[in-house]
Structures are given as structure tokens and as C-alpha cells.
Amino acid sequence: MTNMKFRAEITVMPLKALLDPQGKAITGSMKNLDLPQISNVRVGKHISLLVEADNKNQAAETIETACKKLLANPIMEYYEFSVFEEEA
Amino acid sequence: MTNMKFRAEITVMPLKALLDPQGKAITGSMKNLDLPQISNVRVGKHISLLVEADNKNQAAETIETACKKLLANPIMEYYEFSVFEEEA
């Protein structure tokens, strides 16, 4: 049986308890761009990737491992992801 | 009438036609982490923010302006966003 392909969309954000200097800077810039109605900007990473797996659960486990080992730093960041079956 | 608050989740990714060196490097690292089933990694930004607006359409227009003026570089990046009504 050939493996199935899944696409993962992963979001890695600074922990809510931590300051986010980049987000603060962007919030400040919004005022200068005549967009004072924008606030609480936070900036993180978005990662998309393909996984080969037998099923969606296995794909999710692989992505979980990748997040823990490489993509997110748990001291400063949390992550969320969605898995989609990729059209052949 | 007081304004409503909306939360926007914005994804800014490198254009699909462009190489993404950071993603390529991560794809390579996956092999070394015993995760060769992961491929086609692409890395972009995720931005979350709050907008005050009278309604969801106005909020979406404001976010569109913010993306064009500051958050995304259209030469190298595309953006997508979702808008959610924020609980009071």
C-alpha cells in the first residue's frame, strides 16, 4: 500500500505570558500609518509542510514530533496545527 | 454606539514561485531528525491582532490596508487572513 500525503499548517507563537517586542513595534507603527484601531499585535511563525503517512493520526504524530524537536521552542513559544489530506 | 472588537489571524508566506531557503534548511534537518517523511517545508509569518471596527467588513478592510502598508511585502510574499468577532 502506498502512503498517503498530508499537508500541515502549523502556527508557532510567542507564549501569551511573554512580551513580544516585534509585535509591540508593529502596534506602534500602526499609529503612524493612520491605523490606530489596530492593537495587540503579536508575531510568530507559520510553517506549511507535507507529510507521508498511513493515516491522519500518524501524520499528526509526526508533526507533533517535528514541532517538539525542531519547529517550536517550548520555553518561549506554543504551537497549533491542522492536518489536511492532500489531493493526489 | 461603541465599536466592536475583532481578532484577525494573518498568515504571510513566501510566494509559491520563490525559493524559501529557511524552509529548505528545515526540510534538510528533518532527515537528520529521523523524520524523512516530512518534505516541502515553507516558512512564513503568523500575525494576530485586534481591530476596533463597526462591523466585520470594516474590520476586514482595515486588516487589508495593514497587510498592504506594513505586514506583507507583495514582491516576495502573499497573505491570507481570517477575522473573528472577539468576545466582550
Backbone of each chain as ProteinMPNN parsed JSONL, in Angstrom:
{"seq_chain_A": "MTNMKFRAEITVMPLKALLDPQGKAITGSMKNLDLPQISNVRVGKHISLLVEADNKNQAAETIETACKKLLANPIMEYYEFSVFEEEA", "coords_chain_A": {"N_chain_A": [[0.847, -1.204, 0.0], [0.565, 2.166, -0.868], [1.799, 5.144, 0.672], [-0.159, 7.818, 2.092], [-0.507, 11.344, 1.429], [-0.229, 14.209, 3.435], [-1.031, 17.574, 4.235], [0.297, 19.944, 6.396], [-0.534, 22.716, 8.4], [1.058, 24.859, 10.374], [1.187, 26.836, 13.277], [3.303, 28.858, 15.1], [3.648, 30.568, 18.0], [4.696, 33.343, 20.128], [4.67, 32.699, 23.625], [1.764, 33.586, 25.511], [2.227, 34.81, 27.929], [4.58, 36.114, 27.628], [6.415, 39.076, 26.684], [6.278, 40.565, 23.43], [8.429, 41.876, 21.482], [8.649, 42.491, 18.741], [6.008, 42.478, 17.882], [5.024, 44.572, 19.479], [6.436, 46.715, 18.349], [5.294, 46.755, 15.81], [2.637, 47.322, 16.474], [3.027, 49.938, 17.384], [3.847, 51.159, 14.954], [1.502, 51.041, 13.508], [-0.048, 53.148, 14.467], [1.288, 55.317, 13.323], [0.67, 54.899, 10.715], [-1.857, 55.738, 10.331], [-3.638, 53.87, 11.39], [-4.874, 53.537, 13.996], [-6.761, 51.956, 15.183], [-5.899, 49.398, 15.33], [-4.515, 46.986, 17.498], [-2.608, 45.166, 20.047], [-0.805, 43.502, 18.587], [0.742, 40.5, 17.719], [3.516, 38.529, 16.793], [4.422, 35.638, 15.103], [5.52, 32.476, 13.79], [4.63, 30.904, 10.7], [4.291, 27.71, 9.424], [4.286, 25.59, 6.691], [3.951, 22.257, 5.506], [4.579, 19.034, 3.953], [3.578, 15.72, 4.743], [4.256, 12.285, 4.619], [2.237, 9.559, 5.36], [0.46, 6.778, 6.849], [-2.083, 7.272, 7.727], [-4.271, 9.89, 8.978], [-3.957, 10.272, 11.746], [-1.406, 9.203, 12.226], [0.063, 11.002, 10.709], [-0.394, 13.35, 12.187], [0.932, 12.703, 14.547], [3.581, 12.598, 13.654], [3.95, 15.278, 12.957], [3.64, 16.525, 15.41], [5.941, 15.508, 16.683], [7.896, 16.741, 15.071], [7.422, 19.435, 15.665], [8.074, 19.494, 18.386], [10.765, 18.694, 18.349], [12.08, 20.452, 16.648], [10.672, 22.694, 15.451], [9.372, 24.44, 17.245], [10.188, 26.33, 20.16], [9.761, 25.383, 23.307], [10.155, 26.863, 25.618], [9.677, 29.493, 25.016], [7.642, 29.562, 23.173], [4.428, 28.534, 21.833], [2.609, 26.015, 20.006], [0.283, 25.303, 17.326], [-1.579, 23.177, 15.171], [-3.048, 22.213, 11.993], [-4.181, 19.445, 10.085], [-4.42, 18.344, 6.773], [-5.806, 16.254, 4.302], [-4.005, 15.64, 1.409], [-4.72, 16.314, -1.976], [-4.356, 13.876, -4.532]], "CA_chain_A": [[0.0, 0.0, 0.0], [1.353, 3.407, -0.899], [1.468, 6.107, 1.713], [-0.944, 8.996, 1.745], [0.17, 12.621, 1.705], [-0.998, 15.177, 4.207], [-0.447, 18.904, 4.353], [0.115, 20.502, 7.739], [-0.389, 24.17, 8.569], [1.495, 24.967, 11.768], [1.402, 28.2, 13.76], [4.156, 28.915, 16.291], [3.506, 31.95, 18.505], [5.302, 33.576, 21.445], [3.753, 32.433, 24.739], [0.983, 34.784, 25.825], [2.768, 35.461, 29.129], [5.826, 36.813, 27.301], [6.391, 40.248, 25.821], [6.64, 40.292, 22.037], [8.937, 43.193, 21.065], [8.355, 42.728, 17.332], [4.592, 42.834, 17.835], [4.912, 45.916, 20.068], [6.93, 47.675, 17.362], [4.295, 46.852, 14.734], [1.5, 48.06, 17.037], [3.399, 51.358, 17.338], [3.861, 51.624, 13.563], [0.121, 51.173, 13.019], [-0.474, 54.519, 14.795], [1.89, 56.218, 12.332], [0.089, 54.602, 9.398], [-3.286, 56.072, 10.409], [-4.436, 52.689, 11.724], [-4.824, 53.419, 15.466], [-7.757, 50.976, 15.644], [-5.243, 48.093, 15.451], [-3.728, 46.865, 18.733], [-2.277, 43.807, 20.484], [-0.183, 42.722, 17.512], [1.747, 39.507, 18.105], [4.108, 37.972, 15.58], [5.046, 34.328, 15.232], [5.876, 31.828, 12.532], [3.696, 29.959, 10.105], [5.063, 26.708, 8.703], [3.483, 24.593, 5.987], [4.799, 21.15, 5.074], [3.919, 17.8, 3.543], [3.977, 14.517, 5.478], [3.759, 10.991, 4.151], [1.814, 8.744, 6.497], [-0.589, 5.813, 6.504], [-3.385, 7.868, 8.034], [-4.208, 11.247, 9.518], [-3.412, 10.216, 13.104], [0.041, 9.032, 12.14], [0.6, 12.285, 10.231], [-0.428, 14.299, 13.301], [2.016, 12.338, 15.482], [4.849, 13.024, 13.048], [4.035, 16.742, 13.037], [3.874, 16.787, 16.837], [7.371, 15.254, 16.922], [8.68, 17.777, 14.389], [7.269, 20.684, 16.432], [8.809, 19.387, 19.653], [12.201, 18.541, 18.139], [12.746, 21.457, 15.819], [9.985, 23.885, 14.948], [8.989, 25.376, 18.303], [10.97, 26.336, 21.392], [8.69, 25.406, 24.308], [10.429, 27.868, 26.655], [9.201, 30.802, 24.587], [6.626, 29.501, 22.117], [3.49, 27.42, 21.774], [2.262, 25.74, 18.603], [-1.005, 24.702, 16.973], [-1.541, 22.82, 13.746], [-4.153, 21.499, 11.355], [-3.712, 18.486, 9.084], [-5.372, 18.163, 5.681], [-5.427, 15.242, 3.315], [-3.588, 16.313, 0.172], [-5.238, 15.682, -3.203], [-3.289, 13.157, -5.248]], "C_chain_A": [[0.882, 1.253, 0.0], [0.871, 4.349, 0.196], [0.555, 7.205, 1.188], [-0.134, 10.239, 2.08], [-0.772, 13.556, 2.447], [-0.258, 16.506, 4.233], [-0.726, 19.4, 5.765], [0.317, 21.999, 7.689], [-0.149, 24.406, 10.053], [1.696, 26.44, 12.123], [2.208, 28.129, 15.043], [4.153, 30.356, 16.779], [4.251, 32.104, 19.821], [4.259, 33.325, 22.534], [3.048, 33.721, 25.166], [1.538, 35.536, 27.036], [4.011, 36.292, 28.82], [5.562, 38.072, 26.485], [6.789, 39.83, 24.412], [7.112, 41.612, 21.418], [8.605, 43.518, 19.605], [6.89, 43.163, 17.166], [4.35, 44.233, 18.384], [5.34, 46.977, 19.054], [5.91, 47.867, 16.242], [3.062, 47.606, 15.231], [1.792, 49.564, 17.0], [3.351, 51.918, 15.926], [2.453, 51.838, 13.023], [-0.409, 52.585, 13.294], [0.039, 55.495, 13.731], [1.319, 56.016, 10.942], [-1.402, 54.916, 9.381], [-4.149, 54.837, 10.629], [-4.45, 52.488, 13.243], [-5.825, 52.406, 16.01], [-7.169, 49.574, 15.756], [-4.386, 48.06, 16.717], [-3.376, 45.404, 18.979], [-1.697, 42.938, 19.382], [0.821, 41.744, 18.125], [2.224, 38.799, 16.847], [4.757, 36.634, 15.888], [5.377, 33.781, 13.86], [4.707, 31.008, 12.015], [4.513, 29.003, 9.246], [4.095, 25.787, 7.994], [4.423, 23.502, 5.508], [3.942, 19.981, 4.62], [4.452, 16.648, 4.383], [3.439, 13.306, 4.745], [3.417, 10.15, 5.366], [0.715, 7.797, 6.039], [-1.983, 6.4, 6.743], [-3.173, 9.202, 8.744], [-3.617, 11.273, 10.926], [-1.899, 10.096, 13.103], [0.697, 10.34, 11.672], [0.671, 13.284, 11.38], [0.673, 13.991, 14.315], [3.372, 12.799, 14.965], [5.027, 14.534, 13.188], [4.304, 17.173, 14.475], [5.37, 16.611, 17.161], [8.232, 16.355, 16.306], [8.603, 19.097, 15.155], [8.128, 20.634, 17.681], [10.32, 19.386, 19.425], [12.843, 19.757, 17.484], [11.981, 22.767, 15.666], [9.643, 24.907, 16.028], [9.921, 25.228, 19.499], [9.994, 26.475, 22.565], [8.918, 26.393, 25.451], [9.754, 29.193, 26.297], [7.985, 30.746, 23.671], [5.634, 28.362, 22.355], [3.133, 27.207, 20.306], [0.88, 25.122, 18.501], [-0.877, 24.254, 15.534], [-2.826, 22.15, 13.288], [-3.558, 20.605, 10.281], [-4.798, 18.302, 8.031], [-4.883, 17.061, 4.764], [-5.136, 15.952, 1.998], [-4.161, 15.567, -1.023], [-4.083, 15.025, -3.95], [-2.933, 13.883, -6.545]], "O_chain_A": [[1.825, 1.363, 0.783], [-0.297, 4.345, 0.585], [0.511, 7.478, -0.012], [0.79, 10.203, 2.893], [-1.953, 13.671, 2.119], [0.972, 16.554, 4.249], [-1.845, 19.289, 6.265], [1.225, 22.495, 7.022], [-1.031, 24.183, 10.882], [2.301, 27.195, 11.361], [1.835, 27.415, 15.974], [4.597, 31.26, 16.07], [4.427, 31.132, 20.556], [3.096, 33.698, 22.378], [3.645, 34.797, 25.182], [1.348, 36.746, 27.161], [4.449, 37.085, 29.652], [4.616, 38.132, 25.7], [7.536, 38.87, 24.221], [6.304, 42.378, 20.892], [8.316, 44.667, 19.268], [6.582, 44.086, 16.413], [3.564, 44.996, 17.822], [4.686, 48.011, 18.916], [5.684, 48.985, 15.779], [2.502, 48.429, 14.507], [0.93, 50.364, 16.636], [2.867, 53.03, 15.717], [2.231, 52.709, 12.182], [-1.126, 53.155, 12.472], [-0.688, 56.388, 13.296], [1.472, 56.88, 10.079], [-2.133, 54.422, 8.522], [-5.265, 54.759, 10.115], [-4.089, 51.418, 13.733], [-5.746, 52.032, 17.18], [-7.845, 48.656, 16.22], [-3.624, 48.991, 16.98], [-3.785, 44.518, 18.229], [-2.055, 41.767, 19.258], [1.648, 42.128, 18.952], [1.435, 38.505, 15.949], [5.547, 36.517, 16.824], [5.499, 34.529, 12.89], [3.902, 30.486, 12.786], [5.332, 29.436, 8.435], [3.178, 25.254, 8.617], [5.565, 23.781, 5.142], [2.738, 19.942, 4.869], [5.641, 16.604, 4.7], [2.291, 13.302, 4.299], [4.215, 10.04, 6.297], [0.116, 7.986, 4.981], [-2.938, 6.062, 6.044], [-2.048, 9.584, 9.064], [-2.864, 12.185, 11.268], [-1.199, 10.774, 13.855], [1.75, 10.731, 12.175], [1.671, 13.984, 11.536], [1.278, 14.905, 14.876], [4.2, 13.316, 15.715], [6.118, 15.012, 13.499], [5.102, 18.077, 14.722], [5.977, 17.453, 17.823], [9.175, 16.841, 16.93], [9.606, 19.801, 15.28], [8.824, 21.595, 18.007], [11.072, 19.989, 20.191], [14.01, 20.06, 17.733], [12.578, 23.841, 15.743], [9.624, 26.108, 15.76], [10.383, 24.129, 19.806], [9.458, 27.559, 22.797], [7.981, 26.727, 26.176], [9.312, 29.927, 27.181], [7.359, 31.775, 23.416], [5.958, 27.361, 22.994], [3.325, 28.091, 19.471], [0.375, 24.509, 19.442], [-0.152, 24.87, 14.752], [-3.584, 21.6, 14.086], [-2.563, 20.953, 9.647], [-5.969, 18.125, 8.369], [-3.689, 16.951, 4.485], [-5.932, 16.767, 1.534], [-4.099, 14.34, -1.084], [-2.972, 15.554, -3.991], [-2.058, 13.433, -7.284]]}, "seq_chain_B": "MTNMKFRAEITVMPLKALLDPQGKAITGSMKNLDLPQISNVRVGKHISLLVEADNKNQAAETIETACKKLLANPIMEYYEFSVFEEEA", "coords_chain_B": {"N_chain_B": [[-22.762, 54.752, 19.754], [-20.745, 52.042, 20.724], [-17.639, 50.816, 19.465], [-17.077, 47.575, 17.97], [-15.002, 44.747, 18.763], [-12.586, 42.955, 16.928], [-10.765, 40.002, 16.187], [-7.929, 39.265, 14.315], [-6.392, 36.774, 12.359], [-3.548, 36.403, 10.691], [-1.767, 35.184, 7.927], [1.354, 35.243, 6.46], [3.121, 34.369, 3.705], [6.003, 33.177, 1.836], [5.972, 33.797, -1.666], [4.711, 31.248, -3.842], [6.171, 30.779, -6.126], [8.725, 31.428, -5.471], [11.935, 30.489, -4.172], [12.485, 29.175, -0.891], [14.69, 29.586, 1.356], [14.951, 29.149, 4.14], [12.932, 27.319, 4.661], [13.859, 25.209, 3.053], [16.196, 24.549, 4.439], [15.1, 23.622, 6.831], [13.657, 21.421, 5.876], [15.842, 19.815, 5.173], [16.968, 19.384, 7.723], [15.039, 17.789, 8.867], [15.474, 15.252, 7.838], [17.783, 14.531, 9.236], [16.732, 14.287, 11.726], [15.453, 11.93, 11.853], [13.03, 12.11, 10.499], [12.219, 11.643, 7.744], [9.927, 11.55, 6.299], [8.816, 14.01, 6.101], [8.424, 16.81, 4.008], [8.841, 19.538, 1.63], [8.847, 21.928, 3.196], [7.783, 25.127, 4.093], [8.333, 28.422, 5.242], [6.805, 31.069, 6.892], [5.268, 34.082, 8.178], [3.181, 34.454, 11.074], [0.618, 36.5, 12.142], [-1.159, 37.899, 14.748], [-3.818, 40.043, 15.721], [-5.752, 42.746, 17.202], [-8.655, 44.512, 16.142], [-10.543, 47.473, 16.21], [-13.78, 48.103, 15.096], [-16.776, 48.989, 13.257], [-18.16, 46.925, 12.126], [-17.797, 43.579, 10.765], [-16.994, 43.661, 8.069], [-15.819, 46.193, 7.848], [-13.709, 45.815, 9.583], [-12.261, 43.864, 8.186], [-11.475, 45.363, 5.97], [-9.744, 47.206, 7.16], [-7.718, 45.479, 8.021], [-6.802, 44.471, 5.615], [-5.681, 46.844, 4.58], [-3.624, 47.207, 6.464], [-2.057, 44.95, 5.948], [-1.22, 45.491, 3.325], [0.159, 47.911, 3.653], [2.105, 47.442, 5.57], [2.483, 44.786, 6.676], [2.951, 42.713, 4.837], [5.177, 42.04, 2.13], [4.595, 42.58, -1.085], [6.158, 41.892, -3.252], [7.535, 39.639, -2.588], [5.916, 38.091, -0.995], [2.729, 36.579, -0.103], [-0.52, 37.077, 1.384], [-2.991, 35.891, 3.728], [-6.035, 36.056, 5.542], [-8.128, 35.603, 8.482], [-11.06, 36.751, 10.107], [-12.382, 37.233, 13.314], [-15.12, 37.698, 15.505], [-14.569, 39.254, 18.546], [-15.033, 38.107, 21.856], [-16.731, 40.052, 24.302]], "CA_chain_B": [[-22.523, 53.3, 19.696], [-19.333, 51.702, 20.891], [-17.097, 49.929, 18.443], [-16.873, 46.171, 18.284], [-13.61, 44.306, 18.619], [-12.385, 41.76, 16.117], [-9.427, 39.434, 16.208], [-7.516, 38.8, 12.991], [-5.275, 35.829, 12.282], [-2.997, 36.694, 9.363], [-0.624, 34.366, 7.533], [2.145, 35.847, 5.381], [4.015, 33.292, 3.246], [6.755, 33.481, 0.613], [5.261, 33.417, -2.9], [4.999, 29.86, -4.186], [7.152, 30.741, -7.216], [10.057, 31.756, -4.963], [12.628, 29.584, -3.266], [12.391, 29.549, 0.516], [15.908, 28.952, 1.901], [14.733, 28.705, 5.525], [12.157, 26.086, 4.555], [14.765, 24.18, 2.527], [17.089, 24.14, 5.532], [14.322, 22.816, 7.78], [13.412, 20.13, 5.218], [17.081, 19.056, 5.33], [17.138, 18.978, 9.118], [14.08, 16.725, 9.19], [16.146, 13.989, 7.519], [18.719, 14.233, 10.331], [15.963, 14.037, 12.949], [14.657, 10.716, 11.625], [11.686, 12.446, 10.015], [12.351, 11.833, 6.29], [8.594, 11.608, 5.667], [8.405, 15.415, 6.0], [9.039, 17.491, 2.87], [8.208, 20.782, 1.158], [8.622, 22.869, 4.292], [7.873, 26.554, 3.776], [8.225, 29.173, 6.489], [6.364, 32.461, 6.775], [4.926, 34.727, 9.445], [1.791, 34.482, 11.51], [0.405, 37.726, 12.905], [-2.507, 38.045, 15.304], [-4.012, 41.416, 16.198], [-7.132, 43.177, 17.468], [-9.107, 45.701, 15.406], [-11.843, 48.054, 16.55], [-14.497, 48.468, 13.871], [-18.234, 48.961, 13.437], [-18.656, 45.617, 11.698], [-16.754, 42.668, 10.294], [-16.478, 44.126, 6.781], [-14.903, 47.305, 8.078], [-12.505, 45.227, 10.188], [-11.501, 43.203, 7.116], [-10.842, 46.412, 5.155], [-8.611, 47.732, 7.93], [-6.646, 44.478, 8.025], [-6.288, 44.511, 4.239], [-4.809, 48.022, 4.495], [-2.438, 46.954, 7.284], [-1.225, 43.977, 5.227], [-0.614, 46.136, 2.156], [1.057, 49.008, 4.016], [3.174, 47.127, 6.52], [2.75, 43.428, 7.155], [3.446, 41.819, 3.781], [5.893, 42.622, 1.004], [3.948, 41.875, -2.211], [7.163, 41.403, -4.209], [8.044, 38.336, -2.158], [5.005, 37.392, -0.083], [1.28, 36.747, -0.193], [-1.119, 36.983, 2.713], [-4.368, 35.423, 3.89], [-6.411, 36.281, 6.94], [-9.484, 35.342, 8.949], [-11.492, 37.724, 11.112], [-13.321, 36.666, 14.277], [-15.647, 38.648, 16.481], [-13.957, 38.991, 19.853], [-15.966, 38.169, 22.989], [-16.542, 41.283, 25.107]], "C_chain_B": [[-21.036, 53.004, 19.874], [-18.906, 50.728, 19.802], [-17.066, 48.483, 18.917], [-15.401, 45.839, 18.11], [-13.545, 43.019, 17.814], [-10.939, 41.305, 16.243], [-9.109, 38.945, 14.797], [-6.343, 37.849, 13.129], [-4.763, 35.895, 10.845], [-1.808, 35.779, 9.107], [0.061, 35.033, 6.344], [3.182, 34.824, 4.961], [4.814, 33.749, 2.025], [5.957, 33.006, -0.612], [5.689, 32.026, -3.336], [6.065, 29.749, -5.28], [8.576, 30.965, -6.716], [10.638, 30.621, -4.127], [12.462, 30.088, -1.835], [13.554, 28.871, 1.245], [15.712, 28.421, 3.317], [13.943, 27.389, 5.524], [13.004, 24.927, 4.059], [15.671, 23.646, 3.633], [16.341, 23.249, 6.527], [14.009, 21.448, 7.176], [14.645, 19.239, 5.368], [17.259, 18.537, 6.739], [16.206, 17.839, 9.497], [14.696, 15.351, 8.921], [17.053, 13.563, 8.682], [17.997, 13.919, 11.636], [15.111, 12.79, 12.805], [13.22, 11.033, 11.236], [11.722, 12.652, 8.494], [11.005, 11.895, 5.585], [8.059, 13.037, 5.55], [9.156, 16.081, 4.852], [8.329, 18.808, 2.598], [7.893, 21.754, 2.296], [8.738, 24.303, 3.761], [7.585, 27.337, 5.054], [7.806, 30.606, 6.203], [6.061, 33.017, 8.151], [3.457, 34.499, 9.768], [1.633, 35.696, 12.41], [-1.015, 37.703, 13.45], [-2.629, 39.458, 15.845], [-5.48, 41.659, 16.499], [-7.431, 44.421, 16.645], [-10.411, 46.175, 16.016], [-12.507, 48.489, 15.261], [-15.987, 48.383, 14.147], [-18.8, 47.596, 13.067], [-17.513, 44.819, 11.079], [-16.152, 43.131, 8.959], [-15.471, 45.253, 6.95], [-13.595, 46.793, 8.688], [-11.637, 44.6, 9.101], [-10.799, 44.229, 6.227], [-9.617, 46.976, 5.848], [-7.434, 46.762, 7.885], [-5.981, 44.414, 6.645], [-5.301, 45.676, 4.08], [-3.51, 47.775, 5.261], [-1.497, 45.978, 6.58], [-0.492, 44.663, 4.082], [0.436, 47.155, 2.557], [2.269, 48.532, 4.802], [3.503, 45.64, 6.645], [3.332, 42.504, 6.093], [4.157, 42.615, 2.695], [5.426, 41.903, -0.265], [4.933, 41.374, -3.275], [7.547, 39.961, -3.865], [7.022, 37.494, -1.401], [3.546, 37.554, -0.491], [0.706, 36.58, 1.213], [-2.55, 36.487, 2.621], [-4.756, 35.776, 5.315], [-7.848, 35.867, 7.208], [-9.8, 36.352, 10.044], [-12.532, 37.07, 12.009], [-13.84, 37.764, 15.189], [-15.104, 38.263, 17.851], [-15.026, 39.083, 20.932], [-15.679, 39.411, 23.82], [-15.946, 40.941, 26.464]], "O_chain_B": [[-20.183, 53.638, 19.253], [-19.699, 49.934, 19.296], [-17.034, 48.21, 20.117], [-14.659, 46.536, 17.419], [-14.355, 42.111, 18.002], [-10.021, 42.113, 16.385], [-9.933, 38.285, 14.163], [-5.421, 38.083, 13.91], [-5.454, 35.497, 9.907], [-0.944, 35.618, 9.968], [-0.582, 35.347, 5.343], [4.036, 34.445, 5.762], [4.359, 34.607, 1.268], [5.345, 31.938, -0.584], [6.858, 31.657, -3.225], [6.779, 28.749, -5.355], [9.534, 30.721, -7.449], [9.907, 29.889, -3.46], [12.317, 31.288, -1.605], [13.433, 27.733, 1.697], [16.243, 27.365, 3.663], [14.246, 26.469, 6.284], [12.898, 23.808, 4.56], [15.885, 22.439, 3.745], [16.879, 22.251, 7.005], [14.084, 20.432, 7.866], [14.519, 18.048, 5.656], [17.654, 17.388, 6.939], [16.54, 17.016, 10.349], [14.474, 14.404, 9.676], [17.085, 12.393, 9.061], [18.589, 13.347, 12.551], [14.149, 12.606, 13.551], [12.298, 10.305, 11.604], [11.31, 13.702, 8.001], [10.936, 12.25, 4.408], [6.992, 13.262, 4.978], [10.373, 15.938, 4.732], [7.342, 19.146, 3.253], [6.806, 22.329, 2.349], [9.694, 24.635, 3.06], [6.714, 26.97, 5.842], [8.4, 31.274, 5.356], [6.531, 32.497, 9.163], [2.613, 34.371, 8.882], [2.422, 35.899, 13.333], [-1.968, 37.51, 12.696], [-1.662, 40.012, 16.369], [-6.345, 40.878, 16.102], [-6.568, 45.281, 16.47], [-11.291, 45.365, 16.309], [-11.893, 49.157, 14.429], [-16.416, 47.787, 15.135], [-19.805, 47.163, 13.63], [-16.407, 45.328, 10.896], [-14.946, 43.008, 8.743], [-14.424, 45.28, 6.304], [-12.513, 47.275, 8.353], [-10.419, 44.781, 9.094], [-9.673, 44.006, 5.781], [-8.582, 47.199, 5.22], [-6.286, 47.178, 7.728], [-4.759, 44.317, 6.532], [-4.221, 45.51, 3.514], [-2.426, 48.092, 4.772], [-0.28, 46.157, 6.61], [0.705, 44.45, 3.884], [1.475, 47.272, 1.908], [3.34, 49.134, 4.721], [4.675, 45.27, 6.713], [4.117, 41.61, 6.409], [3.768, 43.742, 2.387], [5.807, 40.757, -0.504], [4.583, 40.531, -4.101], [7.847, 39.163, -4.753], [7.244, 36.302, -1.189], [3.172, 38.532, -1.138], [1.346, 36.025, 2.105], [-3.225, 36.635, 1.602], [-3.904, 35.794, 6.204], [-8.674, 35.79, 6.299], [-8.924, 36.754, 10.809], [-13.46, 36.426, 11.52], [-13.091, 38.651, 15.597], [-15.17, 37.104, 18.261], [-15.832, 40.013, 20.937], [-14.521, 39.78, 24.017], [-15.715, 41.834, 27.28]]}, "name": "protein", "num_of_chains": 2, "seq": "MTNMKFRAEITVMPLKALLDPQGKAITGSMKNLDLPQISNVRVGKHISLLVEADNKNQAAETIETACKKLLANPIMEYYEFSVFEEEAMTNMKFRAEITVMPLKALLDPQGKAITGSMKNLDLPQISNVRVGKHISLLVEADNKNQAAETIETACKKLLANPIMEYYEFSVFEEEA"}
